[in-house]
Amino acid sequence: LPHIFEPFQTTKEQGHGVGLGLAISHSIIERHQGRIEVDSQLGKGTAFRFFLPVVAAATEHEFVEAAKAR
């Protein structure tokens, strides 16, 4: 488990996935100031939990101004 969030880590045989899914997920979650946790038990399964911060909803004015800035 220590390397599961590193790019190209996979337990699948060659040609069946490139091992980027968890690395990309981890990167996206961290960019949003969140975190991802994993618990795994051999023969029983694996559970992933991810946490993202709660933010206040933008007002309609803020939303329109942000859209104009693009």
PDB file as gemmi writes it, atoms N, CA and C in Angstrom:
CRYST1    1.000    1.000    1.000  90.00  90.00  90.00 P 1                      
ATOM      1  N   LEU A   1       0.785  -1.225   0.000  1.00  0.00           N  
ATOM      2  CA  LEU A   1       0.000   0.000   0.000  1.00  0.00           C  
ATOM      3  C   LEU A   1       0.823   1.285   0.000  1.00  0.00           C  
ATOM      4  N   PRO A   2       2.072   1.270   0.394  1.00  0.00           N  
ATOM      5  CA  PRO A   2       2.792   2.545   0.471  1.00  0.00           C  
ATOM      6  C   PRO A   2       2.941   3.272  -0.859  1.00  0.00           C  
ATOM      7  N   HIS A   3       2.792   2.587  -1.975  1.00  0.00           N  
ATOM      8  CA  HIS A   3       3.031   3.212  -3.279  1.00  0.00           C  
ATOM      9  C   HIS A   3       1.774   3.318  -4.146  1.00  0.00           C  
ATOM     10  N   ILE A   4       0.596   3.064  -3.597  1.00  0.00           N  
ATOM     11  CA  ILE A   4      -0.597   2.977  -4.458  1.00  0.00           C  
ATOM     12  C   ILE A   4      -0.972   4.284  -5.138  1.00  0.00           C  
ATOM     13  N   PHE A   5      -0.550   5.411  -4.596  1.00  0.00           N  
ATOM     14  CA  PHE A   5      -0.903   6.690  -5.216  1.00  0.00           C  
ATOM     15  C   PHE A   5       0.176   7.190  -6.177  1.00  0.00           C  
ATOM     16  N   GLU A   6       1.202   6.396  -6.393  1.00  0.00           N  
ATOM     17  CA  GLU A   6       2.254   6.763  -7.338  1.00  0.00           C  
ATOM     18  C   GLU A   6       1.831   6.365  -8.751  1.00  0.00           C  
ATOM     19  N   PRO A   7       2.184   7.183  -9.740  1.00  0.00           N  
ATOM     20  CA  PRO A   7       1.823   6.856 -11.129  1.00  0.00           C  
ATOM     21  C   PRO A   7       2.407   5.512 -11.565  1.00  0.00           C  
ATOM     22  N   PHE A   8       1.647   4.814 -12.364  1.00  0.00           N  
ATOM     23  CA  PHE A   8       2.039   3.548 -12.999  1.00  0.00           C  
ATOM     24  C   PHE A   8       2.148   2.372 -12.039  1.00  0.00           C  
ATOM     25  N   GLN A   9       1.598   2.505 -10.834  1.00  0.00           N  
ATOM     26  CA  GLN A   9       1.531   1.363  -9.923  1.00  0.00           C  
ATOM     27  C   GLN A   9       0.289   0.557 -10.281  1.00  0.00           C  
ATOM     28  N   THR A  10       0.447  -0.720 -10.508  1.00  0.00           N  
ATOM     29  CA  THR A  10      -0.692  -1.571 -10.831  1.00  0.00           C  
ATOM     30  C   THR A  10      -0.411  -2.999 -10.404  1.00  0.00           C  
ATOM     31  N   THR A  11      -1.466  -3.713 -10.100  1.00  0.00           N  
ATOM     32  CA  THR A  11      -1.346  -5.138  -9.788  1.00  0.00           C  
ATOM     33  C   THR A  11      -1.826  -5.974 -10.961  1.00  0.00           C  
ATOM     34  N   LYS A  12      -2.284  -5.291 -12.007  1.00  0.00           N  
ATOM     35  CA  LYS A  12      -2.797  -5.987 -13.188  1.00  0.00           C  
ATOM     36  C   LYS A  12      -1.645  -6.396 -14.099  1.00  0.00           C  
ATOM     37  N   GLU A  13      -1.901  -7.419 -14.909  1.00  0.00           N  
ATOM     38  CA  GLU A  13      -0.872  -7.831 -15.856  1.00  0.00           C  
ATOM     39  C   GLU A  13      -0.715  -6.774 -16.942  1.00  0.00           C  
ATOM     40  N   GLN A  14       0.424  -6.792 -17.592  1.00  0.00           N  
ATOM     41  CA  GLN A  14       0.744  -5.801 -18.611  1.00  0.00           C  
ATOM     42  C   GLN A  14      -0.336  -5.763 -19.690  1.00  0.00           C  
ATOM     43  N   GLY A  15      -0.712  -4.552 -20.088  1.00  0.00           N  
ATOM     44  CA  GLY A  15      -1.736  -4.369 -21.111  1.00  0.00           C  
ATOM     45  C   GLY A  15      -3.137  -4.225 -20.555  1.00  0.00           C  
ATOM     46  N   HIS A  16      -3.298  -4.307 -19.246  1.00  0.00           N  
ATOM     47  CA  HIS A  16      -4.612  -4.183 -18.614  1.00  0.00           C  
ATOM     48  C   HIS A  16      -4.608  -3.035 -17.614  1.00  0.00           C  
ATOM     49  N   GLY A  17      -4.544  -1.832 -18.125  1.00  0.00           N  
ATOM     50  CA  GLY A  17      -4.507  -0.653 -17.263  1.00  0.00           C  
ATOM     51  C   GLY A  17      -3.083  -0.155 -17.114  1.00  0.00           C  
ATOM     52  N   VAL A  18      -2.963   1.141 -16.912  1.00  0.00           N  
ATOM     53  CA  VAL A  18      -1.628   1.734 -16.818  1.00  0.00           C  
ATOM     54  C   VAL A  18      -1.286   2.202 -15.411  1.00  0.00           C  
ATOM     55  N   GLY A  19      -2.208   2.095 -14.479  1.00  0.00           N  
ATOM     56  CA  GLY A  19      -1.907   2.482 -13.113  1.00  0.00           C  
ATOM     57  C   GLY A  19      -1.897   3.971 -12.864  1.00  0.00           C  
ATOM     58  N   LEU A  20      -2.792   4.700 -13.523  1.00  0.00           N  
ATOM     59  CA  LEU A  20      -2.847   6.152 -13.315  1.00  0.00           C  
ATOM     60  C   LEU A  20      -4.076   6.601 -12.529  1.00  0.00           C  
ATOM     61  N   GLY A  21      -5.080   5.764 -12.409  1.00  0.00           N  
ATOM     62  CA  GLY A  21      -6.343   6.167 -11.789  1.00  0.00           C  
ATOM     63  C   GLY A  21      -6.205   6.720 -10.386  1.00  0.00           C  
ATOM     64  N   LEU A  22      -5.531   5.999  -9.505  1.00  0.00           N  
ATOM     65  CA  LEU A  22      -5.386   6.471  -8.131  1.00  0.00           C  
ATOM     66  C   LEU A  22      -4.462   7.675  -8.042  1.00  0.00           C  
ATOM     67  N   ALA A  23      -3.430   7.723  -8.865  1.00  0.00           N  
ATOM     68  CA  ALA A  23      -2.516   8.871  -8.861  1.00  0.00           C  
ATOM     69  C   ALA A  23      -3.254  10.143  -9.280  1.00  0.00           C  
ATOM     70  N   ILE A  24      -4.079  10.034 -10.308  1.00  0.00           N  
ATOM     71  CA  ILE A  24      -4.847  11.193 -10.780  1.00  0.00           C  
ATOM     72  C   ILE A  24      -5.879  11.602  -9.734  1.00  0.00           C  
ATOM     73  N   SER A  25      -6.593  10.631  -9.172  1.00  0.00           N  
ATOM     74  CA  SER A  25      -7.586  10.930  -8.136  1.00  0.00           C  
ATOM     75  C   SER A  25      -6.936  11.632  -6.954  1.00  0.00           C  
ATOM     76  N   HIS A  26      -5.815  11.121  -6.503  1.00  0.00           N  
ATOM     77  CA  HIS A  26      -5.092  11.705  -5.375  1.00  0.00           C  
ATOM     78  C   HIS A  26      -4.687  13.144  -5.673  1.00  0.00           C  
ATOM     79  N   SER A  27      -4.186  13.385  -6.863  1.00  0.00           N  
ATOM     80  CA  SER A  27      -3.757  14.723  -7.263  1.00  0.00           C  
ATOM     81  C   SER A  27      -4.928  15.711  -7.283  1.00  0.00           C  
ATOM     82  N   ILE A  28      -6.044  15.304  -7.858  1.00  0.00           N  
ATOM     83  CA  ILE A  28      -7.223  16.178  -7.933  1.00  0.00           C  
ATOM     84  C   ILE A  28      -7.727  16.513  -6.536  1.00  0.00           C  
ATOM     85  N   ILE A  29      -7.831  15.513  -5.683  1.00  0.00           N  
ATOM     86  CA  ILE A  29      -8.331  15.731  -4.326  1.00  0.00           C  
ATOM     87  C   ILE A  29      -7.397  16.655  -3.554  1.00  0.00           C  
ATOM     88  N   GLU A  30      -6.085  16.461  -3.668  1.00  0.00           N  
ATOM     89  CA  GLU A  30      -5.138  17.340  -2.970  1.00  0.00           C  
ATOM     90  C   GLU A  30      -5.196  18.768  -3.488  1.00  0.00           C  
ATOM     91  N   ARG A  31      -5.404  18.955  -4.790  1.00  0.00           N  
ATOM     92  CA  ARG A  31      -5.502  20.314  -5.345  1.00  0.00           C  
ATOM     93  C   ARG A  31      -6.718  21.055  -4.807  1.00  0.00           C  
ATOM     94  N   HIS A  32      -7.692  20.319  -4.319  1.00  0.00           N  
ATOM     95  CA  HIS A  32      -8.881  20.932  -3.731  1.00  0.00           C  
ATOM     96  C   HIS A  32      -8.804  20.933  -2.200  1.00  0.00           C  
ATOM     97  N   GLN A  33      -7.578  20.844  -1.669  1.00  0.00           N  
ATOM     98  CA  GLN A  33      -7.313  20.849  -0.230  1.00  0.00           C  
ATOM     99  C   GLN A  33      -8.032  19.716   0.503  1.00  0.00           C  
ATOM    100  N   GLY A  34      -8.164  18.588  -0.150  1.00  0.00           N  
ATOM    101  CA  GLY A  34      -8.781  17.421   0.467  1.00  0.00           C  
ATOM    102  C   GLY A  34      -7.751  16.347   0.752  1.00  0.00           C  
ATOM    103  N   ARG A  35      -8.244  15.201   1.159  1.00  0.00           N  
ATOM    104  CA  ARG A  35      -7.347  14.069   1.395  1.00  0.00           C  
ATOM    105  C   ARG A  35      -8.075  12.775   1.053  1.00  0.00           C  
ATOM    106  N   ILE A  36      -7.306  11.736   0.784  1.00  0.00           N  
ATOM    107  CA  ILE A  36      -7.854  10.425   0.477  1.00  0.00           C  
ATOM    108  C   ILE A  36      -7.176   9.420   1.402  1.00  0.00           C  
ATOM    109  N   GLU A  37      -7.971   8.523   1.960  1.00  0.00           N  
ATOM    110  CA  GLU A  37      -7.461   7.501   2.868  1.00  0.00           C  
ATOM    111  C   GLU A  37      -7.848   6.133   2.332  1.00  0.00           C  
ATOM    112  N   VAL A  38      -7.059   5.132   2.680  1.00  0.00           N  
ATOM    113  CA  VAL A  38      -7.331   3.771   2.223  1.00  0.00           C  
ATOM    114  C   VAL A  38      -7.108   2.791   3.369  1.00  0.00           C  
ATOM    115  N   ASP A  39      -8.009   1.833   3.474  1.00  0.00           N  
ATOM    116  CA  ASP A  39      -7.865   0.702   4.392  1.00  0.00           C  
ATOM    117  C   ASP A  39      -8.028  -0.550   3.561  1.00  0.00           C  
ATOM    118  N   SER A  40      -7.128  -1.501   3.747  1.00  0.00           N  
ATOM    119  CA  SER A  40      -7.184  -2.729   2.966  1.00  0.00           C  
ATOM    120  C   SER A  40      -6.894  -3.922   3.856  1.00  0.00           C  
ATOM    121  N   GLN A  41      -7.689  -4.974   3.682  1.00  0.00           N  
ATOM    122  CA  GLN A  41      -7.473  -6.221   4.402  1.00  0.00           C  
ATOM    123  C   GLN A  41      -7.401  -7.341   3.381  1.00  0.00           C  
ATOM    124  N   LEU A  42      -6.291  -8.031   3.374  1.00  0.00           N  
ATOM    125  CA  LEU A  42      -6.065  -9.111   2.431  1.00  0.00           C  
ATOM    126  C   LEU A  42      -7.202 -10.133   2.499  1.00  0.00           C  
ATOM    127  N   GLY A  43      -7.783 -10.414   1.365  1.00  0.00           N  
ATOM    128  CA  GLY A  43      -8.868 -11.382   1.282  1.00  0.00           C  
ATOM    129  C   GLY A  43     -10.233 -10.838   1.657  1.00  0.00           C  
ATOM    130  N   LYS A  44     -10.285  -9.608   2.166  1.00  0.00           N  
ATOM    131  CA  LYS A  44     -11.564  -9.022   2.578  1.00  0.00           C  
ATOM    132  C   LYS A  44     -11.970  -7.841   1.716  1.00  0.00           C  
ATOM    133  N   GLY A  45     -11.000  -7.055   1.262  1.00  0.00           N  
ATOM    134  CA  GLY A  45     -11.338  -5.919   0.412  1.00  0.00           C  
ATOM    135  C   GLY A  45     -10.615  -4.651   0.807  1.00  0.00           C  
ATOM    136  N   THR A  46     -10.927  -3.615   0.064  1.00  0.00           N  
ATOM    137  CA  THR A  46     -10.287  -2.316   0.241  1.00  0.00           C  
ATOM    138  C   THR A  46     -11.350  -1.236   0.259  1.00  0.00           C  
ATOM    139  N   ALA A  47     -11.183  -0.272   1.142  1.00  0.00           N  
ATOM    140  CA  ALA A  47     -12.106   0.859   1.226  1.00  0.00           C  
ATOM    141  C   ALA A  47     -11.314   2.155   1.069  1.00  0.00           C  
ATOM    142  N   PHE A  48     -11.829   3.039   0.224  1.00  0.00           N  
ATOM    143  CA  PHE A  48     -11.247   4.366   0.038  1.00  0.00           C  
ATOM    144  C   PHE A  48     -12.227   5.392   0.580  1.00  0.00           C  
ATOM    145  N   ARG A  49     -11.706   6.382   1.285  1.00  0.00           N  
ATOM    146  CA  ARG A  49     -12.517   7.499   1.768  1.00  0.00           C  
ATOM    147  C   ARG A  49     -11.831   8.773   1.308  1.00  0.00           C  
ATOM    148  N   PHE A  50     -12.622   9.688   0.790  1.00  0.00           N  
ATOM    149  CA  PHE A  50     -12.014  10.970   0.455  1.00  0.00           C  
ATOM    150  C   PHE A  50     -12.800  12.075   1.110  1.00  0.00           C  
ATOM    151  N   PHE A  51     -12.075  13.113   1.461  1.00  0.00           N  
ATOM    152  CA  PHE A  51     -12.625  14.242   2.191  1.00  0.00           C  
ATOM    153  C   PHE A  51     -12.291  15.521   1.439  1.00  0.00           C  
ATOM    154  N   LEU A  52     -13.291  16.364   1.266  1.00  0.00           N  
ATOM    155  CA  LEU A  52     -13.120  17.667   0.623  1.00  0.00           C  
ATOM    156  C   LEU A  52     -13.679  18.729   1.553  1.00  0.00           C  
ATOM    157  N   PRO A  53     -13.057  19.897   1.587  1.00  0.00           N  
ATOM    158  CA  PRO A  53     -13.554  20.946   2.468  1.00  0.00           C  
ATOM    159  C   PRO A  53     -14.893  21.497   1.983  1.00  0.00           C  
ATOM    160  N   VAL A  54     -15.681  21.932   2.934  1.00  0.00           N  
ATOM    161  CA  VAL A  54     -16.950  22.578   2.626  1.00  0.00           C  
ATOM    162  C   VAL A  54     -16.663  24.053   2.367  1.00  0.00           C  
ATOM    163  N   VAL A  55     -17.234  24.589   1.306  1.00  0.00           N  
ATOM    164  CA  VAL A  55     -17.070  26.012   1.011  1.00  0.00           C  
ATOM    165  C   VAL A  55     -18.443  26.655   0.916  1.00  0.00           C  
ATOM    166  N   ALA A  56     -18.476  27.928   1.197  1.00  0.00           N  
ATOM    167  CA  ALA A  56     -19.735  28.659   1.099  1.00  0.00           C  
ATOM    168  C   ALA A  56     -20.119  28.812  -0.367  1.00  0.00           C  
ATOM    169  N   ALA A  57     -21.394  28.754  -0.631  1.00  0.00           N  
ATOM    170  CA  ALA A  57     -21.886  28.926  -1.998  1.00  0.00           C  
ATOM    171  C   ALA A  57     -21.682  30.375  -2.440  1.00  0.00           C  
ATOM    172  N   ALA A  58     -21.314  30.544  -3.688  1.00  0.00           N  
ATOM    173  CA  ALA A  58     -21.140  31.886  -4.239  1.00  0.00           C  
ATOM    174  C   ALA A  58     -22.505  32.531  -4.460  1.00  0.00           C  
ATOM    175  N   THR A  59     -22.543  33.841  -4.305  1.00  0.00           N  
ATOM    176  CA  THR A  59     -23.775  34.553  -4.622  1.00  0.00           C  
ATOM    177  C   THR A  59     -23.917  34.601  -6.138  1.00  0.00           C  
ATOM    178  N   GLU A  60     -25.105  34.916  -6.613  1.00  0.00           N  
ATOM    179  CA  GLU A  60     -25.321  35.004  -8.060  1.00  0.00           C  
ATOM    180  C   GLU A  60     -24.395  36.054  -8.668  1.00  0.00           C  
ATOM    181  N   HIS A  61     -24.201  37.169  -7.972  1.00  0.00           N  
ATOM    182  CA  HIS A  61     -23.322  38.231  -8.463  1.00  0.00           C  
ATOM    183  C   HIS A  61     -21.883  37.720  -8.608  1.00  0.00           C  
ATOM    184  N   GLU A  62     -21.378  37.005  -7.608  1.00  0.00           N  
ATOM    185  CA  GLU A  62     -20.013  36.470  -7.666  1.00  0.00           C  
ATOM    186  C   GLU A  62     -19.875  35.475  -8.813  1.00  0.00           C  
ATOM    187  N   PHE A  63     -20.904  34.670  -9.018  1.00  0.00           N  
ATOM    188  CA  PHE A  63     -20.888  33.679 -10.089  1.00  0.00           C  
ATOM    189  C   PHE A  63     -20.825  34.364 -11.453  1.00  0.00           C  
ATOM    190  N   VAL A  64     -21.636  35.398 -11.643  1.00  0.00           N  
ATOM    191  CA  VAL A  64     -21.662  36.127 -12.912  1.00  0.00           C  
ATOM    192  C   VAL A  64     -20.326  36.825 -13.142  1.00  0.00           C  
ATOM    193  N   GLU A  65     -19.774  37.463 -12.119  1.00  0.00           N  
ATOM    194  CA  GLU A  65     -18.491  38.156 -12.260  1.00  0.00           C  
ATOM    195  C   GLU A  65     -17.367  37.172 -12.590  1.00  0.00           C  
ATOM    196  N   ALA A  66     -17.377  36.012 -11.978  1.00  0.00           N  
ATOM    197  CA  ALA A  66     -16.352  35.001 -12.269  1.00  0.00           C  
ATOM    198  C   ALA A  66     -16.475  34.516 -13.708  1.00  0.00           C  
ATOM    199  N   ALA A  67     -17.697  34.364 -14.183  1.00  0.00           N  
ATOM    200  CA  ALA A  67     -17.913  33.922 -15.566  1.00  0.00           C  
ATOM    201  C   ALA A  67     -17.431  34.990 -16.549  1.00  0.00           C  
ATOM    202  N   LYS A  68     -17.648  36.254 -16.231  1.00  0.00           N  
ATOM    203  CA  LYS A  68     -17.201  37.346 -17.103  1.00  0.00           C  
ATOM    204  C   LYS A  68     -15.676  37.403 -17.172  1.00  0.00           C  
ATOM    205  N   ALA A  69     -15.010  37.049 -16.084  1.00  0.00           N  
ATOM    206  CA  ALA A  69     -13.551  37.124 -16.022  1.00  0.00           C  
ATOM    207  C   ALA A  69     -12.881  36.073 -16.901  1.00  0.00           C  
ATOM    208  N   ARG A  70     -13.615  35.062 -17.277  1.00  0.00           N  
ATOM    209  CA  ARG A  70     -13.030  34.007 -18.120  1.00  0.00           C  
ATOM    210  C   ARG A  70     -12.936  34.507 -19.486  1.00  0.00           C  
TER     211      ARG A  70                                                      
END                                                                             
